[in-house]
Amino acid sequence: MFTGIVRERAKVASFDAGRLVVESALDPGIGDSVSVDGVCLTVAERTNGHLAFDVMPETLARAKRFGAEVNLETALLAGEPLGGHYVQGHIDGVGRVRASSPEGESRRLTIEAPPEILRYCVEKGSIAVDGVSLTIAELAGDAFAVALVQHTLEATTLGALRPGDEVNLEVDVLAKYVERLTRAT
């Protein structure tokens, strides 16, 4: 379980034959879960400031390709503050940045998303974009918008996003449970 509060922006050192290696100052143990651009991966190796993960074909089929930099978050520990929202690291789909426009010191991103994602989106609700917990500022047809504060622009990879870029999306798990429960009655 994660919160969507990124702990580190990490450079991708390599991605070959399903093995992703990132440069990182984080200190998780072998077997620990780490959110990498919103994807829950298990630390397979840790050496000399690098973390290695084995990426399964299922993950490659559901998530965007890893870029030059990724957002990292270690798993939530009992007693730690929940600063974002509950994020599982189970990608629901891939979206595409439609627009990125400044709003004072912040930035508004408009992201196109498939209907199976948008059905769970509500204005002022939560969504994880590349593993970052965000609040939906607006819904518009086949897209949603989020506002990025200066800290998010600097501490995550979201500040570098441009129109056409793909992003990993995870909807709020509570919305999926509510839908399932209401269908069952």
N, C-alpha and C positions, 0 to 999 in steps of 0.2 A: 504494500500500500504506500502511496506517495501523496504529496500535497500539491504538487504543481509549482512549488517554489524552488527554482533552479539554484543549485549550489555552485555550479561551475560551468563556464563555457570552455569546452575542450577541443583541441585540435585533433583531427583524425590522422593518425600516423599511417594506417594502412587498412585496407579491407580486401581480403583475398581468400577465396575458397570458403566463404562463410565465416571467416575469423575477422572480427573488427577489433582493431587496436587503437586506443586513444591515449593521448598524453594527459595525465591527470595528477593533481595534487591531493585528490580525495583518497581516503584510506579504508575502503571496504575490504572485507576478507574474501577469500576464495569461497564461492558458493553464495555470496550475498547478492541481493537484487539491487540493480541500479537502473533508473529510468534514463534511457539514451534517446533524446528527441521524442520522449513520450513512450518509448517502447521498453517494457520491462525485460531486461536481460540479466543473465547470471554471470558474475565474475568468474572466468575460467582460469585466469592467470594474472599475476600482479608482479611486475618487475621494473626496477629503475624508472619510476615515475610514469609507468604505462599500465593501463588496464586492458585486458583482452576478454572478448566475449565471443561465444559461438552463436551465430545467427541462423535460425532454422528457416527452411524454405517457406513455412507458413507465415513467418514474419515478413519475409521478402515479398510474398504475394500480397500482403495487406498494407504494408507501410511504404512510404516514399524512400528513395535512395538516400543513404547518408551522405551529407555534404562535407565540405572541408572542415567545418566546425559543428559541434553538437552540444545540446543542453544536457547537463548531467544533474541527477538528483539521487542521493542515496535513500533507501527505504526509511519510512517513518518509524521511529522507535517509540515505544510506550512512554508517555509522559512528555513528549515533545509537543510544542505548540502546533496546531493545525492552522497554518497561515493562509492556505489556499482553499482547496476543496478536496474531497476524496477522489484520488486518481489511481487507477489500477495499473496503468501501463499496458492496457489491452486496447490497441488501436482499433477504432470503429471504421475508419476509412481515411481517405486522402482528399484534401481540399486543394484549391488553387487560389492564390492571391489574385484578386481582380484589380484592386486599387490600394495604394498606399499614399496617404496625404497628411501633411503636417496640420496639427491643431495646437497652435501655440508651441509650448515646449514638448508636447506629446505628439503622438501619431495615431491616425485611424487606419486600420486595415480592414478592407472588405474582402471576405473569403467566400468563394463559390464552394458549395458543398452538395453532395448528392442528397436526394430526398430521404434516404434511410438515416442520414445524420440530422437533417433539418427537422425531422418530425419530433426530435427530442430537444430542440432548441427553443428557448423562451427568452424574451427580452429581460435583462437583468439576471438571467440564469448563468450557470457556470459551464465552461467548456475548456478543454485542454488543447492547446495548439503547440505542436512540437514539444509537448510535455510541460508547457507553461499554463498555470491556472489563470484564466481570464474571465471577465464578465462580458456577456453579450450586450452590446450597446444598442443594436438595432437588427431587426430581421427584415429582409427585403427579397421576396420571391425565392430565388435559388441561391441566396447568399445571406451571410450575417456579417456584422461589423463589430470590431472590438477596438477599444481605445488603449493605447500603450503609453504608460507614464515613462518619464525619463529613465528611472532606475531599470525598468524592464528593457528599454531600448539598449541600455549599456550592458546589463548583466546577462542578457540572453542573445540568441542568434536572431531574434525576431526583428531587431532594428535593421538588419541587412536585407530583409525580404523585399522583393520587387515584384511587380505584376508578372504573372506567369509562373512564379515559383510554387512548388508543391509543399504542403504541410501535412503532418500527421494530426488527425483529429480524434479525440476521445470525448464522448458526451458524458454528462453527469450520470453515473450509474443509478442514482436514485430514480431518475426519469424512466429508465428501462424497467426497474422493479415495479414502479407504479403502473406502467402500461401492462405488464404481465399480470399483476394482481387484479386490475380492473377488467381484463379480458376473461379471467378465470371465474368471475361472478356472474 
